[in-house]
Amino acid sequence: MKLQVIHRRFAIESAVLVVLLVLAFATVARSSDFTPAGGKPGPYTQNTRNTAWREARPVGDETLSGSEDVAIDSRAHIFAGTVDGAIWRADLNTETPRFERFAGVGGRPLGLVVGTDDVLYVANHGIGLQAV
């Protein structure tokens, strides 16, 4: 019997606490001077179609077989890994894109990032994290 009284009292106190919290939140929300900023939506909103991809052109189809990721260093070199474990450096600032084999890391390079020290870090499947 005493346990039922304790449970009932706890339930009543919990309900009172919830009501007080809701009232406090409503009071704070109503007294706030928050007003959302107005503005016009940008060029790409939910209701517009992004057709910029139609102007994109593939590069390196014959060289970059199965590339998963790209990284760009501070000198604007673009790096990409391929399925054969090679890292390629691309120069896309010329009329015809140029690719050179930069390193052979083995495995399967899945993720690339250039650190603040301009070192290329490779997340390599089956090998782990590598610094190139």
Secondary structure, 3 states (H helix, E strand, C coil): CHHHHHHHHHHHHHHHHHHHHHHHHHHHHHHCCCCCCCCCCCCCCCCCCCCHHHHCCCCCCCCCCCCCCEEECCCCCEEEECCCCEEEEEECCCCCCEEEEEEECCCEEEEEEECCCCCEEEEEECCEEEEC
